[in-house]
Amino acid sequence: MKHHSLIFLTGFSGSGKSTIGPLLANSLGYEFIDLDQAIEKEAGKSITKIFTEEGEAFFRTLELKLLRRLAGKEEMVVSLGGGVLENDDCFSLVRQNGTLVYLKSTPRALARRLCHKTDRPLLRGKNGTRLTREEIETKISGILEKREPRYLSADLTVQTDIKRIGSTVEELTRKINRLVRQAGQGGHKP
């Protein structure tokens, strides 16, 4: 059953999920969970280490297991990793059980935000070399092309490039409260 007060934030790495998520949860009076951080805690190691030691398939299995546990929750904001929705089972779980919110940013804005990060495998070249901002933007555009159809299936989409974080949180709080009220579950007043 779909719970409109179970909010899944999606978007590319750097779109603001980890920043906006806790603020949105606080504004709504909900609990906040960063799925990647929860996986790291459960596995007892970083995602990079999980990928290196166990492989991507193992990581995706952990991701799906954790999402299944969260699927029946209410009054919770869950920040999803950028690639979660590529997994058909994860995508179905999210769409059937909660409200999906897409934090949309342009490749240029994402590259600007991510070019100084060192913990993102995405930002590395084939042999581990650091990419230029232009190379990062090109890489982001290619990955977004593949992911965006699922991102765009979201119940709510908010552009995060030029807005202040506070404005984005206020807008999302209003829209989510409206959705929750329309679903007849009652909502928190902002």
MONOR-V222317 format. One record per residue. N is the residue number from 1. RES is the residue in one letter. PHI is phi in radians with two decimals (NA if undefined). PSI is psi in radians with two decimals (999 if undefined). NEAR is the number of other C-alpha atoms within 8 Angstrom. Layout:
n: (N	N)
res: (RES	RES)
phi: (PHI	PHI)
psi: (PSI	PSI)
near: (NEAR	NEAR)
This chain:
n: (1	2	3	4	5	6	7	8	9	10	11	12	13	14	15	16	17	18	19	20	21	22	23	24	25	26	27	28	29	30	31	32	33	34	35	36	37	38	39	40	41	42	43	44	45	46	47	48	49	50	51	52	53	54	55	56	57	58	59	60	61	62	63	64	65	66	67	68	69	70	71	72	73	74	75	76	77	78	79	80	81	82	83	84	85	86	87	88	89	90	91	92	93	94	95	96	97	98	99	100	101	102	103	104	105	106	107	108	109	110	111	112	113	114	115	116	117	118	119	120	121	122	123	124	125	126	127	128	129	130	131	132	133	134	135	136	137	138	139	140	141	142	143	144	145	146	147	148	149	150	151	152	153	154	155	156	157	158	159	160	161	162	163	164	165	166	167	168	169	170	171	172	173	174	175	176	177	178	179	180	181	182	183	184	185	186	187	188	189	190)
res: (M	K	H	H	S	L	I	F	L	T	G	F	S	G	S	G	K	S	T	I	G	P	L	L	A	N	S	L	G	Y	E	F	I	D	L	D	Q	A	I	E	K	E	A	G	K	S	I	T	K	I	F	T	E	E	G	E	A	F	F	R	T	L	E	L	K	L	L	R	R	L	A	G	K	E	E	M	V	V	S	L	G	G	G	V	L	E	N	D	D	C	F	S	L	V	R	Q	N	G	T	L	V	Y	L	K	S	T	P	R	A	L	A	R	R	L	C	H	K	T	D	R	P	L	L	R	G	K	N	G	T	R	L	T	R	E	E	I	E	T	K	I	S	G	I	L	E	K	R	E	P	R	Y	L	S	A	D	L	T	V	Q	T	D	I	K	R	I	G	S	T	V	E	E	L	T	R	K	I	N	R	L	V	R	Q	A	G	Q	G	G	H	K	P)
phi: (NA	-1.36	-1.88	-1.20	-1.61	-1.74	-1.83	-1.88	-1.66	-2.20	2.59	-1.19	-0.94	1.65	-1.42	1.98	-1.02	-1.29	-1.51	-1.29	-0.91	-1.11	-1.18	-1.15	-1.03	-1.09	-1.09	-1.50	1.39	-1.84	-1.42	-2.12	-2.37	-1.65	-1.02	-1.09	-1.13	-1.14	-1.14	-1.04	-1.13	-1.15	-1.42	1.30	-2.76	-1.21	-1.07	-1.01	-1.18	-1.04	-1.04	-1.18	-1.52	-1.93	1.69	-1.15	-1.03	-1.11	-1.04	-1.12	-1.15	-1.07	-1.02	-1.14	-1.04	-1.17	-1.07	-1.06	-1.18	-1.46	-0.98	-1.62	-1.30	-2.32	0.88	-2.53	-1.93	-2.05	-1.50	-1.59	-1.15	-0.98	-1.76	-0.94	-1.24	-1.22	-1.40	-1.00	-1.16	-1.11	-1.03	-1.08	-1.01	-1.11	-1.15	-1.42	-1.95	-2.63	-1.74	-1.67	-2.07	-1.73	-1.59	-1.65	-2.41	-1.37	-0.96	-1.11	-1.13	-1.11	-1.09	-1.08	-1.26	-1.71	-1.10	-1.77	-1.35	-1.98	-1.76	-2.00	-0.97	-0.96	-1.50	-1.85	-1.38	-0.95	-1.74	1.47	-1.27	-1.33	-1.62	-1.32	-1.02	-1.13	-1.15	-1.12	-1.06	-1.11	-1.11	-1.06	-1.00	-1.12	-1.23	-1.07	-0.98	-1.34	-1.47	-1.07	-0.95	-1.34	-1.01	-1.27	-1.40	-1.05	-1.23	-2.37	-2.20	-2.26	-1.34	-1.90	-1.20	-1.98	-1.48	-1.22	-1.00	-1.03	-1.15	-1.11	-1.09	-1.06	-1.07	-1.13	-1.03	-1.04	-1.15	-1.22	-1.03	-1.12	-1.06	-1.10	-1.08	-1.07	-1.38	1.36	-1.64	1.30	-2.48	-1.48	-1.41	-1.16)
psi: (2.41	2.20	1.94	-0.30	0.12	1.86	2.18	2.12	2.22	2.90	2.93	2.74	2.26	-0.01	-0.20	0.15	-0.80	-0.40	-0.85	-0.63	-0.99	-0.62	-0.72	-0.79	-0.77	-0.77	-0.64	-0.28	0.49	2.93	2.67	2.38	2.25	1.99	-0.74	-0.75	-0.67	-0.67	-0.79	-0.74	-0.80	-0.70	-0.34	0.37	2.86	2.77	-0.71	-0.75	-0.69	-0.84	-0.79	-0.81	-0.64	-0.41	2.83	-0.66	-0.73	-0.78	-0.79	-0.57	-0.77	-0.74	-0.86	-0.72	-0.80	-0.72	-0.69	-0.68	-0.56	-0.31	-0.56	0.02	2.82	2.85	0.96	2.46	2.19	2.09	2.06	2.60	2.66	-0.50	0.02	-0.77	-0.16	-0.44	2.10	-0.71	-0.76	-0.77	-0.83	-0.77	-0.83	-0.84	-0.62	-0.40	-0.28	-2.98	2.15	2.22	2.16	2.05	1.78	2.31	2.70	2.71	-0.64	-0.82	-0.71	-0.77	-0.69	-0.76	-0.55	-0.23	-0.34	-0.03	2.48	-0.08	0.31	1.96	-0.53	-0.55	0.10	2.62	-3.12	-0.72	0.41	0.06	2.67	2.40	2.72	2.90	-0.70	-0.72	-0.67	-0.77	-0.74	-0.76	-0.77	-0.78	-0.76	-0.76	-0.70	-0.67	-0.67	-0.72	-0.50	-0.59	-0.66	-0.66	-0.74	-0.16	0.02	2.69	-0.59	2.43	2.31	2.25	2.20	0.10	-0.82	-0.11	2.62	2.62	-0.75	-0.70	-0.70	-0.79	-0.78	-0.79	-0.82	-0.70	-0.82	-0.86	-0.69	-0.76	-0.68	-0.79	-0.79	-0.78	-0.79	-0.54	-0.08	0.29	-0.05	2.71	2.91	2.51	2.34	999)
near: (5	8	11	13	11	15	13	13	14	14	14	13	10	8	11	10	14	8	7	11	14	10	9	13	13	9	11	11	8	10	9	11	10	10	12	10	8	9	12	11	8	6	8	6	8	8	10	7	9	14	11	7	6	10	9	8	7	10	12	10	8	9	12	10	8	10	11	9	7	7	11	9	8	8	10	13	16	13	14	13	11	9	8	11	11	9	9	7	7	12	12	8	11	13	10	8	13	14	16	13	13	14	15	12	12	7	11	7	9	15	13	8	8	10	10	5	7	5	4	7	6	6	12	11	8	5	5	6	7	7	10	7	9	8	8	13	12	9	9	11	9	8	8	10	8	7	11	8	8	10	11	8	6	11	8	9	10	10	9	13	8	5	8	7	8	6	8	12	12	10	8	10	12	9	9	10	13	9	9	13	10	7	8	6	7	7	8	7	5	7)
